[in-house]
Amino acid sequence: MDGRVQLPVLQWIKKNYPVDFVDVITEAGMDNVLSNQEDIREVLRSIEISVNVNKSTRLFVVGHYDCRGNPVEENIHRQEISSAVKRLKGHWPKHEIVGLWVNKTWNVELV
């Protein structure tokens, strides 16, 4: 949900994938939410709308430096991003699901 992350991520996705628009589903500490919380029904409902109605073909799980909703070390974020990607792959096995890390200089890296 952090506004510092939105623009770098959107620019990176548009530069690296042939898309005109990017749906954004936010939650404070989303990497932690998707990897560790049991009840993610509301997030899944939002993703369902993006996939089924807006025809999104790939999903991105993003974690970032200085996350105030999930204040853990980078290596923990990266583990949670990977875990979240695997969890979502169970729901959308035919979709490309990509993990991204936004570093302390606000550059986007693949996880």
N, C-alpha and C positions, 0 to 999 in steps of 0.2 A: 504494500500500500504506500510505501515511501516514495514521495514525489521526486526525490533525487535520482531514483532508479528508472522511472518510467521512460523518459526520453532516450537515454542510452540503450535500453533494451529494445524499444520500438525501432529505433534507427538501425540497430544491429540486425534485428529480424528482417526488416525491409531490405537491407543491403544483402543479406545472405539467402533470402527465400523470395520467390516470386509472389508476393502478396500485396494487395492494395490497402487492406485494413487488418488490424490486430484487435481481437477481443481481449479485454483485460479483466481478469477475475482476481480480486485482491482480498487478502486477509493478513493481519499483522503476523509476521513470522510464518508465512505460507509453507516454507520448506518443512518446518517443524510440524505444522498442522497436518500436512499431507502424509508425513512419514510416521508420526507418533500418535495422533489422536484417533480414537476409534470411530467417533461419530463425525463423518465428513459429508453427510448427506446434502447439506446446503451447497457445499462446494461442488459436489458431483452433479447436483441439479443444474447449477450454472454452467458447468462444462457440457452437460447434455444439451442444453439450449444452444450453446456455441457450436457443438458438433452437428446436432440434428436440424436446427433451424438455420443457423448461419453458415453451415457446411464447412466448418473448420476442418482441415485435414491433418494438422499437426498441433501438438500441445507443447508448451514450454513451462518448465518448473524453474523458478528463479529464486536464488538466494543472493544476499549481498552483504558487503562490508558494512560495519556499524549498524547492524539491524537492531532496532530498539525493541521490536516485538519478539525477537529470538536472540538475545545477547550471548552468543556462544562463539567459540573460536572457529576460524575458517574451516579447519579440517572437519569439525562437527557439521557445519553447514553443508559441506561437500558430501558427507556421508548421508545426511538427511535428503539432499537433493537427489542423490542416486536411489535411495530407498523410495522416495516419492515417485520417481520415474517408474520404477518397477511396480509400485502399487497401482499407478494409473494404467500401466500397460495391461494389467489384469482386467481392467474395465474396457479399454479400447485397444485390443491387441493388433488391429489393422492400422492404427494411426502411428505416425512417427511421434515419439515423445522425447524431448530434448531437455537436458539439464543445463542451466546457465548459472554462472557465478559472476557477479559484478564486483570487481576488486576496488581497492581503496583509491584508485585514480579514476574510477567510474567507467572502466573499460570492461567489456563483456567477454567472458571466457567460456568455452565449452567445458562441461563437467563430464 
